[in-house]
Amino acid sequence: MNNPKVKILYFTDPYCSWCWATDPMLFTLKEHYGDQIEIQHVMGGLVKDMSTFSDGHNHISTASAVLPHWRMVSERSGQPIDENLWLEIENYPHFSTWPANVAAKAAGFQGKEIGEQFLRRIRRAALTERKIVSHEEVLLELVKDVEGMDLVQFKNDLNSPKAQQAFQDDLDLCRTYGVTGFPSMLFYTENTAALEASASAEAAETPLAYLLNGYKTMRSYEKALKLLSPEIQKRAPKSVETLLTSYGPLTTREFAEIYETEMSEMETILQEQSNAGKISAEALRGGTLWFLK
């Protein structure tokens, strides 16, 4: 049976707390399904201008109102988050997440892997280090943490019409699919176009795509994969050290999801490796981040 590659459009924003909460599932998708899937990040531009922003669902219209929301996300998801970033953002009435979205697109001009690593780095900086990654000087400082990333090229790309247009193209893609909240993931396959062109009864009964809006469990994502590609194969994850080499620093929650293990048990396993001198830990508000030594 044909087993088509599943493609995923991941609609996101560097400051989105529920997107940070989804990183455990994102890494698990990559680790368990490898080259059987292909993920494309689409930047959604969560806040254009804080002075006019309103999220009625979460009762957020000011920077200070984000604090309890971020704390709730951390407690529900198990991901470390320092919500006090928003006390600093209060000093910028017209704060916008858009510059960070443009930065993610600019980094992507240096290759998909560097683009994804930089997006992860600025997301971690915002959510756990209280860094305002909408500020150019902060973005330029974080470039040094991404191996192989060219600072001069990034600075030129960051201020180029090309990066602005790439972000605008992503905003247009959000509108095309009716995406207004993050995270959202659109699962589809290489066969989608052929199926759409077919009028057969078999094609009519075949799912073309699944759009999953909001924070979801790994089970929901795997269900979409199986429906679109029934013979997709789940793979065993690599070692802790290999994961840290591949993805950079990971949280306890992310390791727990990848290894399908309870948080407390995972913390014990990681601490044992730390005691053996293989990895090191950094305590964060609401959790722990692990590094390769």
Buried (B, 14 or more C-beta within 10 A) or exposed (E): EEEBBBBBBBBBBBBBBBBBBBBBBBBBBBBBBEEBBEBBBBBBBBBBEBEEBEBEEBEBBBBEBBBBBBBBBBEEBBBBBBBEBBEEBBEBEEBBBBBBBBBBBBBBBBEEEBBBBBBBBBBBBBBBBBBBBBEEEBBBBBBEBBEEBBEEBBBBBBEBEEBBEBBBEBBEBBEEBEBEBBBBBBBBBEBBEEBEEEEEEEBEEBEBBBBBBEBBEBEBBBBBBEEBBEEBEBEEBEEBEEBBEEBBBBBBBBBBBBBEBEBEEBBEBBBEBBEEEBBEBEEBBBBBBBEBE
